[in-house]
Amino acid sequence: MNRYRWLKALPLLATLPHAEAAAPTVELEIINHVFQPSSVEIPAGQKVRLLVVNRDATPEEFESYELNREKVIAGHAKAVIFVGPLAPGEYPFFGEFNPKTAQGVIRVTAP
């Protein structure tokens, strides 16, 4: 009996779709230490891919206590942050390096 026969399945596993790839993408930009748009709406019960693009030369941190997420985005860089599925409601986020200007909210709406 060949104990390595499971290796034959690797090419098939590589072609399976991933849940992250199927998640809809919402883009946020950081411009002059401000999240734009500052408010986004996503559907309840669905995983969403946030693409955060930092247009500033300095780093910023996407942070949300309610979403249990924090991610530093270097200057002139991008980051992907997955959220959800979430219940309807509002989930604030902010930039820890510029908390007075870098603020926003994700509004989750019922289907």
Secondary structure, DSSP 8 states (H G I E B T S, - for coil): --TTGGGGGHHHHHTS--HHHHS-EEEEEEETTEEESSEEEEETT--EEEEEEE-SSS-EEEEETTTTEEEEE-TT-EEEEEE----SEEEEEEETTSTTT-EEEEEEE--
